[in-house]
Amino acid sequence: MKSINGVIKLHPNINSDSRGVSMDYLYKGFNMTYSLISQNYRRGTLRGLHFQTGEKAQSKLIRCLNGKIFDVVVDLRPDSPTYLNWHGEYLTNRDFFMLYIPKGCAHGFITLESWTDVFYQIEGAYDASSSSGIRWNDSRFGIIWPEEVKAISEQDTKWPDWI
């Protein structure tokens, strides 16, 4: 696992008092227009590795709202100095971190607890014609997933290896 050019682990501005905490996740320069929540029932649920191509490529902010995930980014940008590197981060509802994923990178995660909810803020809307993926266990990347895969969509098992 290596760092990837443009991937940023963000921590919000936290204000706390006797009631609890409030968190400010607004960061300059991010133009997130679409939100999505993924609810995952089982520990070992894998989603990914997904991306959109061409003009519909998306950057994303990812936060674990409940539970714990191992979040993975793969750099698919041929002109990037970190091309074909992968990077993983543990995210939980208790640490408040978000992960910024730039356009041109594939994204996926595996749940490390049952009933894990993941919040996405995405630049641009989903576009089926631009949607793509790569196989989660492509040996070219050598991603070390910290959990056995117990649930995965049929589509995610069919993505090809990276060329």
Secondary structure, DSSP 8 states (H G I E B T S, - for coil): ----TT-EEE--EEEEETTEEEEE---TT----EEEEEEE-STTEEEEEEEE-GGG---EEEEEEESEEEEEEEE--TTSTTTT-EEEEEEETTT--EEEE-TTEEEEEEESSSSEEEEEEESS---GGGEEE--TT-TTT----SS---EE-HHHHH-----
